[in-house]
Amino acid sequence: MALLVAIAVLDHTTEVSVSILSLAPVLITAWFFGGRAGVMVSVIAAVIWFVFDALSDLVGSHMPYRPWDAAIQFATFAIFALVIAKLKAALSHADERFATVLEGLDVMVYVADAASGELLYANEIFRKTFPDGQGLPALPPGRNEGEIHEAGRGRWFLMQVRPLRWIDGRIARLSIATDITERRRAEELHLQQQEKLALTARLVAVGEMATTLAHELNQPLAAIANYNMGCVQRLRSGTWEPAELVEAMEKGALQAERASGVIQRLREFVARRAPRLAACDINEVVRGVRSTIETEAGKHSVRLALALSERVPYVRADQTLMEQVILNLARNAIEAMADAPAGERELRILSRDGAGDTVEVEVADRGPGIDPEIEVRLFSPFLSTKPDGMGLGLHISRSIVEAHGGHLWVTRNGERGASFHFSLRSVYA
Ligand code: ADP
């Protein structure tokens, strides 16, 4: 008010026209107290100016008083006040929008002084995560992006840092930190599973190798022993023809080569076998081993019945390894029915939608069921009740299924026999 009076006095008592300076208090008021207050100050400014104008007219100035000038002055000031108020509202709106976005982000955004490290801004999620305002460890010098481990909370963050000139002109650092702990955990788990799978695949290969070795080496070794004994006998008897001995020894050498070929082939097989995961239809896997199972079942007078539920979802699996599981379970089932009455020997393989987005396969027999003596150790390696059993089948099968993130378990098959089940998570789960 005093300022307005001073301006009016100056305007009327000197030659200089300073009435425009009244715009300053009008604008300041409009900026800080809004458009209405600005208009009020415009009225006051115009009235004061008009009062002094009228007074100077009364005291006999050379100028007649100018009510229209006062009105125009008021209108101009009021328009400025309203525009300023609008401008301020628009500005603060823009700020608000920006702040709402930053506060709503689930990524931490914060700004710190580049020199002192003082925190200048932090969004809500940062304030919640670090109420002490301590912030995250800095990236190694020279890097502006990287993964950081925060030991206090045991969490991982992806940090991105950019230099920034802060509103007051100082140099600051804008940091964006995304919590990637879950992603890293999932990656680690995946890696562990992959490793387990690779290991299992090798185990399967070793199991196969041991069985095949036993079968395939038996013949050449027996032949070598025969040729050898033949030579020994002839040498002992003293009636030997060099040509005969050479022939027998050559044949022995050939068999030894055959044996080493077997080992070589198996070694290559073990080295090559790496698991390959792909979406697959478990029914197709079962059908793929059907003829192999039927051949073995036929030899033991076992009937094979498939009850596959159509439209089971896909699973992510290594087809060859899953075939191995089904074959192992089917072989055990066939062998378990060796003493069952011939008419009752039925092997059933079923598939169905399992609990909780899984696909379940069941291999059921009508044998004696699991011997209670070994039930708790059923899946341990080298446990076998068969004279020529290796005791690896169930152990390997369970390892394969678990390496795929699934489960393998056994139940009673109704009144008679055992049912082995395994379930795998469906691809769409
Ligand atoms: P192997 O077949 O070489 O003995 P496995 O690990 O496949 O090795 O099986 C371990 C043992 O579990 C078998 O020796 C047998 O006693 C028991 N077993 C497996 N499947 C069945 C089944 N379907 N019914 C009864 N017992 C079974």
Residues whose N, C-alpha, C, O or C-beta is under 5 A from the ligand:
A	BS01	ADP	N332 A333 A336 D365 G367 G369 I370 L378 L383 S384 T385 K386 G389 M390 G391 L392 G393 L394 H395 A418
